[in-house]
Amino acid sequence: MQSKQHTIFGNSMLLLCSLVWGLAFAFQRKATDFINPIAFNGLRFALATAVILVFLVVYELINKKRGLKSIGWNKSTIFGGICCGLALLIASNLQQYGIQYTTAGKASFITALYIVIVPILGLLTGKKPSLLSRFAIPIAISGFWLMCSGGGASFGTGDLFGLLSTGMFAMQILFIDVFGSESDPIKLTLVQFLTCAVVSVPCMAIAGFPTVQSLVNPDTVLSLMYVGIFSAGIGYTLQTIGQKYTEPSVASLIMSLESVIGMVGGVLLLNETHSEFEMLGCVLVFVSVILAQMAVPKKFLQFDKKRYIMSSNNKRGRYDLQ
């Protein structure tokens, strides 16, 4: 049983994680003025790879000192990491394209819909949506319509790209569920981020490499540093630490605040404004996300400490990432 101090510590880490991830939407939106989405994500994941590589080295040294051994570079880690990386790269590029045409606040709530889509895609693996998920789906659709159309009939380019990216984020989570049970979480993350960075190079050759002027722009540098180091590297670390000491249902609810913080960040950092219909839509989406998280099987959300640091005779592992 976790002590009260451990619970408070875990909740605090997850709340800080939500803050870091939520504010990332404002930095992503700002970067669209200076650098194309593919170049932005390529550089972003290159930075993230470096951060996770450092984290992995420290992690392995600590394990070695404690006499523990994590899962090695097996097929699930390599092939699974590549599959997760490709899904993550597609999702991130779609999101970055979409955020050019919408606000950071709306983008954060559209992205949060992945938690509603996951139970639906779970049908592909034979998992039927629960009763709460079935209630969450129409609420999410209603909220999405109000948020994106303002109660009218319009549906913007940014909304479409955002919805497509949300579907790919949900696919990435399912890939993690499939391959994560036989992989070390840190190694899987490293392969995932490295895949994103490597595949981005030929994509940049087609879409265009960033100019020197765009790379030295202070807003570009700040945005890349934030999403590459803080959002990916530090945010992921905060999540893994926090979930060691927090119940999965509580952890998922705390991390759902990412969407709310994303909207607040857009208002404070970018002076974004939202209509009453858009705000009502955001509330409905947030309610649907909470309902869906209460219904999603724990295996999609749980981070098990015993599976994170494995002894040499243990062949099971677990991984979870936003």
KAPEHU-V313106 format. One record per helix or strand of 2 or more residues. SS is the DSSP state (A for helix, B for strand). FROM is the first residue (numbers start at 1). TO is the last residue. Records with the same first field share a line. If there is no record, write none. Layout:
SS = FROM-TO, FROM-TO
This chain:
A = 4-31, 37-66, 75-99, 104-112, 114-125, 131-149, 157-182, 185-207, 212-216, 218-242, 248-255, 257-270, 276-295, 298-301, 305-308
